Amino acid sequence: MYKILIPLLLLSQLAVTNVVQAKPADLSPQLQVFANYLGTWEARFEMMDGNPAVVDVTTWVRALNGKAIRTLHSINEGMYGGESLIFWDKAQQKIVFYYFTTADFFTHGHIEIIDDYNFVAYEDVSGSEDGITQVKSTSTLTKKNIVVSTAYLQNGKWTEPEVRTYKPSEKQVIFK
């Protein structure tokens, strides 16, 4: 069950932030669009398969002197977690990321900025036991929330998008 959430969790990391904000000059020019995402956010969502509700806590921070953004997140106080680095790839001329998990798999992908409030992340998944090979998520920053819509290419078919809303949080990311 939690392996299916893996790409969603990356998305949540890519899309979730808090009231704490960096100054645009504190990030490289290509990453300035993410300044308002810095901070901590959480989402709570019910599982359709009867499993317990999921609480995803994610934190975005400036990293590597503003040349990258580091995201951390944990599900249900450390039951599952992951870490990402988002950065500008000069060779590819686009924003890319790598996401590593406590479930022994990783993803990598790129981000397309739509405007100051919306972006789309495209991921390739390596090592998923659930047959997920790609993920596409769209994130929208509103005044108080981040809304993330995620679809998975699972066993050769795209799933219906799942929508999660992240709100500012005082919680901490927990790893066991």
FENURNOR-V28963 format. One record per helix or strand of 3 or more residues. SS is the DSSP state (helix for helix, strand for strand). FROM is the first residue (numbers start at 1). TO is the last residue. If there is no record, write none. Layout:
ss:SS from:FROM to:TO
ss:SS from:FROM to:TO
This chain:
ss:helix from:2 to:15
ss:helix from:24 to:26
ss:helix from:29 to:37
ss:strand from:39 to:45
ss:strand from:54 to:63
ss:helix from:64 to:66
ss:strand from:68 to:75
ss:strand from:80 to:89
ss:strand from:94 to:101
ss:strand from:106 to:115
ss:strand from:118 to:126
ss:strand from:132 to:141
ss:strand from:145 to:154
ss:strand from:162 to:168
